[in-house]
Amino acid sequence: MENGRSAQEAVEEAIAFVGKRITGVYNEMGLVAVDMHGGIGAAHSSPNLCWAYMNTEQNEPVASLTAKLVK
């Protein structure tokens, strides 16, 4: 995000980077990020990633059983 990427782009890039750097061992993970404008990103290389968020403008949280799968 420091280089102008959205929260979604940043988590996808980070997961892909770790997947390329660490091979031959268990390296599945999930990331959730929030940028300074409140943009949310979620991605994973694990079999599943459940996540949720809520801000001051919402009456109830938003939850998801999926996120972008990055391999």
C-alpha positions as a Python dict, from the first residue, in 0.01 Angstrom:
ca = {
    (1, 'M'): (0, 0, 0),
    (2, 'E'): (302, 221, 61),
    (3, 'N'): (362, 213, -316),
    (4, 'G'): (6, 315, -407),
    (5, 'R'): (-152, -29, -416),
    (6, 'S'): (-499, -92, -280),
    (7, 'A'): (-541, -312, 26),
    (8, 'Q'): (-661, -594, -202),
    (9, 'E'): (-364, -563, -436),
    (10, 'A'): (-125, -553, -141),
    (11, 'V'): (-250, -874, 22),
    (12, 'E'): (-254, -1060, -309),
    (13, 'E'): (100, -949, -388),
    (14, 'A'): (226, -1039, -40),
    (15, 'I'): (81, -1390, -53),
    (16, 'A'): (222, -1451, -401),
    (17, 'F'): (563, -1321, -287),
    (18, 'V'): (579, -1554, 14),
    (19, 'G'): (460, -1845, -199),
    (20, 'K'): (750, -1791, -439),
    (21, 'R'): (1010, -1733, -168),
    (22, 'I'): (920, -2019, 65),
    (23, 'T'): (875, -2348, -115),
    (24, 'G'): (885, -2709, -4),
    (25, 'V'): (735, -2636, 339),
    (26, 'Y'): (391, -2553, 467),
    (27, 'N'): (348, -2185, 384),
    (28, 'E'): (-26, -2142, 346),
    (29, 'M'): (-160, -1821, 494),
    (30, 'G'): (-434, -1564, 491),
    (31, 'L'): (-409, -1187, 511),
    (32, 'V'): (-660, -914, 579),
    (33, 'A'): (-554, -550, 542),
    (34, 'V'): (-713, -208, 578),
    (35, 'D'): (-565, 91, 396),
    (36, 'M'): (-567, 449, 524),
    (37, 'H'): (-886, 523, 329),
    (38, 'G'): (-1076, 231, 482),
    (39, 'G'): (-1036, 3, 181),
    (40, 'I'): (-1029, -363, 278),
    (41, 'G'): (-838, -648, 117),
    (42, 'A'): (-851, -1019, 193),
    (43, 'A'): (-672, -1306, 22),
    (44, 'H'): (-535, -1646, 109),
    (45, 'S'): (-331, -1941, -8),
    (46, 'S'): (-478, -2165, 263),
    (47, 'P'): (-776, -2392, 198),
    (48, 'N'): (-1014, -2144, 368),
    (49, 'L'): (-1025, -1791, 503),
    (50, 'C'): (-1321, -1662, 701),
    (51, 'W'): (-1313, -1293, 783),
    (52, 'A'): (-1533, -1003, 886),
    (53, 'Y'): (-1521, -627, 931),
    (54, 'M'): (-1730, -343, 1062),
    (55, 'N'): (-1692, 34, 1065),
    (56, 'T'): (-1865, 316, 1246),
    (57, 'E'): (-2109, 369, 958),
    (58, 'Q'): (-2246, 14, 973),
    (59, 'N'): (-2514, -130, 1199),
    (60, 'E'): (-2378, -483, 1175),
    (61, 'P'): (-2060, -652, 1055),
    (62, 'V'): (-1997, -779, 704),
    (63, 'A'): (-1871, -1138, 711),
    (64, 'S'): (-1744, -1367, 439),
    (65, 'L'): (-1654, -1732, 417),
    (66, 'T'): (-1434, -1667, 114),
    (67, 'A'): (-1158, -1440, -3),
    (68, 'K'): (-947, -1426, -317),
    (69, 'L'): (-746, -1747, -348),
    (70, 'V'): (-386, -1678, -453),
    (71, 'K'): (-160, -1967, -552),
}
